[in-house]
Amino acid sequence: MAVVAVVAAGCGGAHGAAGRRPGTTPAAATGVVTGTADACSGIMAEATAHLEVYRDDVLVARQQVPNGSTYRFVLPPGRYIVTNTGNPQNIGDGVTVSGGHTSELDIADSCF
């Protein structure tokens, strides 16, 4: 009987030592990229910023926000490029996302 009690205690309870059900893994932590996005103004004026997020040249997220509004992307940790596709002068800005943190990146108007 004593051997059974020691073995059961070593299992960490019904959900294992980390409090998880057997066969599951913890969810990857995510981070946030946020800021204001300015659409193109002047001759090529746009009322909406068309944002796209790329990781390793792969599109991972897109969002449209009114000119001057705040955008927000929740992403896994890594290095990303955020572009305003409505702005032909914008080739993108790099940002690093860390799990549990918020990174700020304002997308400025570069059309004149």
N, C-alpha and C positions, 0 to 999 in steps of 0.2 A: 504494500500500500504506500509506503514512503517513497519508493521509486517512481510510482505513477504521479505523485504530487510534485516531485522535483521536475519531471519531464513537462508536466502541464504548466508549471510556473515559468519554465524557460521559453514557452511559446508566446508569452506576452499577452495572453487573453484571447478572446474569440476573434479578434481582428489583427493579430500579429503585433510585433514590437512597435511598429510605427503607427498603429491605430487604423490600418487599412484592411480592407477585406482581402483575403488571399487572391492573387492573380491580378491585382490592380496596381497601377502606378500613380504617383501624385501628378496632378495637372501641371503643365509647364506654367511658370509664373509669367505674367504679361506685364507690359508697361504701356504708357500712354504717350502719344505725341499730340500736342495741341498748340494752337496759336491762332492768329487772325490771318485770313486770306483775302488779299486784294485782287480783284479781277482786273483785267486790262482796262485802261482808261484812254482818253484821247480819241484819235481817229478810229482805232480798233476797239472802242469801248464795249465792255461786256458787263452785264448785270450780275453774272454768276461766275464764281471761281470753280473750275473743274479740276479737282485735285486727284492725283493718282500716286500710289505708293508702290515702289519697286524694291525688291530684294534680290540681289544677284541677277539683275535684268529681267526678273519675272514680276508681272503685275500681281500684287497681293491684296490691294484695297483701292477703292475709289469712292469719292464723295463730291457732291456739289453743294456749295454754300453761297448765300447771297454775298455780294461784294462787301468787304469789311467785317464779315461775321467770323465767329470762332468755329474752328473745325476740331474734331477729336477722332483719333484712331487708336484702338486698343490692339497691340501687336505683341507677338513673342519677342524676346530679347534678340538683338542683332543690329546690323547696320542697314539703313534704308535710305532711299532717295525719294523725296517728295517733290512732285512737279505740279505746276498749274498748266494743264494742257490747253486751256483757253487762251494762254499767253504764249505766242510763238517765240518770244525772247527768253522764256524761262526754261533752262535746261535742267533745273532741279537743284535742291539743296540737300546735303547729307545730314543725317541725324542718327545717333546711336540710342537704341531703346534698351533699358535695363529693367529687369523684372521688379515690379513693385514701385517703380519710379515714374515720374512725369517729366518728359522732355518738352521744352517749348521751342517752337520754330515758327516764326512769322513768315508768310509768303508775301513778299512785297510786289507791288506793281512795278514792272520794268518796261511797260509799253509807254511810249510818249506820243 
